[in-house]
């Protein structure tokens, strides 16, 4: 395919992830987007209640039992914008991620594969710790953010309170595109701030179908909604006076965030989110390699592996590597080069994956996410390419907050234990730390959340028939260090130094006061925070 044809495909694409605190409604919003794209006929929602339908993107037994999202999936669909002049629909790539805080490192990795993020905020709770962490990663990577205030059908804060909280706490200025008519808990519709029109929603039974919309001019809206419409207008005008109208350059620079008020449960505001993504979110861009040179989207094929997932099909024990295409055209069956080893890699088995549903991918373009089956040699951060050679920077490992030693229960299972540990480590399920004192028989697992340890022990048992024991350790934070500093750190009480699988030296501290003491007493030691380190 010519570079002009690839450029046309790239222009159609929008690739994004939803970031949120647990229970903000991310899985429900994913279902609502799929519903509006006519990929499914009826939306399900996760509430952890017996008899309720589970969302199609959540498939692990742990997810079903607890009503949470653990794994990542990728959903691609076409969407024809009502404002588009073209008859060719846009291609939307939604990379779904775990919502539970314990699996947020998986979300951090996914954010290396997207061009924009939707920050989903609970109308009642406002900004929550997990949302703040994920936003820090977006800022670190320069990812523009669209904000959605979800659950407006339930009692919550006022619009202006939420707008002020976001501006004050994270320094991101919200610029609402659609303003709610009706207080939280009495969601009637949206004021389109750019057209002045009123979008009135009608509920459907259980929110299982697309909510009908009625577009009304201002006079008709005032007659129908009275004071609620007047209040929405007045608050919208106040935002305009404060300079909080959308400007595309400031959005792409990460200074402002287009905002939408919505209810994923009722399917209110979901179409507006899709329209905003198509209109404002950036299409795929070129990416800098390890030398700082940019591989343009129209250059020959290249891709980055951002996640590896095994155990998705117990009958086949397969291993799936998700790659984000960075440049060029991907054609199933093409032989590419694995940059980390220099070896060829055949792409015969390429699939699109949403939960347990799979379909074969024959062609894909920059921005698309493709799953490569039985990709045993691939790990998160790896680069695939066809000539000319390119290698992209590795995906950073994020700041662990929980640490445990892992031991095999019976010595005769040690060989299987090592094999399982190597596989889970290569997938990035947890970070694996070792030092001479503890040896290989008792590696230390480092995780963002303790539930990651449950996944390790469960998969050890189910996939490798290895029973293990987890022993929590008395450390709560990590800092990157170097070999020279490690000597002195090893002498400090409440500090232990480990080597991570990628070769990085990490110093673990019992608490922040111990860290502060060491920094004060030894100011010349190297102690660098990791990405998304908790305050």
HELIX and SHEET records of a PDB file:
HELIX    1   1 UNK A    3  UNK A   12  1                                  10    
HELIX    2   2 UNK A   26  UNK A   36  1                                  11    
HELIX    3   3 UNK A   61  UNK A   66  1                                   6    
HELIX    4   4 UNK A  101  UNK A  103  5                                   3    
HELIX    5   5 UNK A  104  UNK A  110  1                                   7    
HELIX    6   6 UNK A  129  UNK A  141  1                                  13    
HELIX    7   7 UNK A  159  UNK A  170  1                                  12    
HELIX    8   8 UNK A  205  UNK A  207  5                                   3    
HELIX    9   9 UNK A  218  UNK A  225  1                                   8    
HELIX   10  10 UNK A  227  UNK A  241  1                                  15    
HELIX   11  11 UNK A  248  UNK A  252  1                                   5    
HELIX   12  12 UNK A  270  UNK A  280  1                                  11    
HELIX   13  13 UNK A  411  UNK A  413  5                                   3    
HELIX   14  14 UNK A  414  UNK A  427  1                                  14    
HELIX   15  15 UNK A  440  UNK A  442  5                                   3    
HELIX   16  16 UNK A  451  UNK A  464  1                                  14    
HELIX   17  17 UNK A  483  UNK A  489  1                                   7    
HELIX   18  18 UNK A  512  UNK A  521  1                                  10    
SHEET    1   A 7 UNK A  73  UNK A  79  0                                        
SHEET    2   A 7 UNK A  90  UNK A  96 -1                                        
SHEET    3   A 7 UNK A  13  UNK A  20  1                                        
SHEET    4   A 7 UNK A 116  UNK A 122  1                                        
SHEET    5   A 7 UNK A 144  UNK A 150  1                                        
SHEET    6   A 7 UNK A 256  UNK A 261  1                                        
SHEET    7   A 7 UNK A 173  UNK A 176  1                                        
SHEET    1   B 4 UNK A 178  UNK A 181  0                                        
SHEET    2   B 4 UNK A 189  UNK A 192 -1                                        
SHEET    3   B 4 UNK A 198  UNK A 202 -1                                        
SHEET    4   B 4 UNK A 212  UNK A 216 -1                                        
SHEET    1   C 2 UNK A 287  UNK A 288  0                                        
SHEET    2   C 2 UNK A 294  UNK A 295 -1                                        
SHEET    1   D 8 UNK A 343  UNK A 346  0                                        
SHEET    2   D 8 UNK A 335  UNK A 338 -1                                        
SHEET    3   D 8 UNK A 383  UNK A 385 -1                                        
SHEET    4   D 8 UNK A 302  UNK A 310 -1                                        
SHEET    5   D 8 UNK A 319  UNK A 327 -1                                        
SHEET    6   D 8 UNK A 369  UNK A 373 -1                                        
SHEET    7   D 8 UNK A 350  UNK A 354 -1                                        
SHEET    8   D 8 UNK A 357  UNK A 360 -1                                        
SHEET    1   E 2 UNK A 330  UNK A 331  0                                        
SHEET    2   E 2 UNK A 363  UNK A 364 -1                                        
SHEET    1   F 7 UNK A 468  UNK A 472  0                                        
SHEET    2   F 7 UNK A 402  UNK A 408 -1                                        
SHEET    3   F 7 UNK A 444  UNK A 447 -1                                        
SHEET    4   F 7 UNK A 431  UNK A 434 -1                                        
SHEET    5   F 7 UNK A 495  UNK A 500 -1                                        
SHEET    6   F 7 UNK A 505  UNK A 509 -1                                        
SHEET    7   F 7 UNK A 477  UNK A 481 -1                                        
END                                                                             
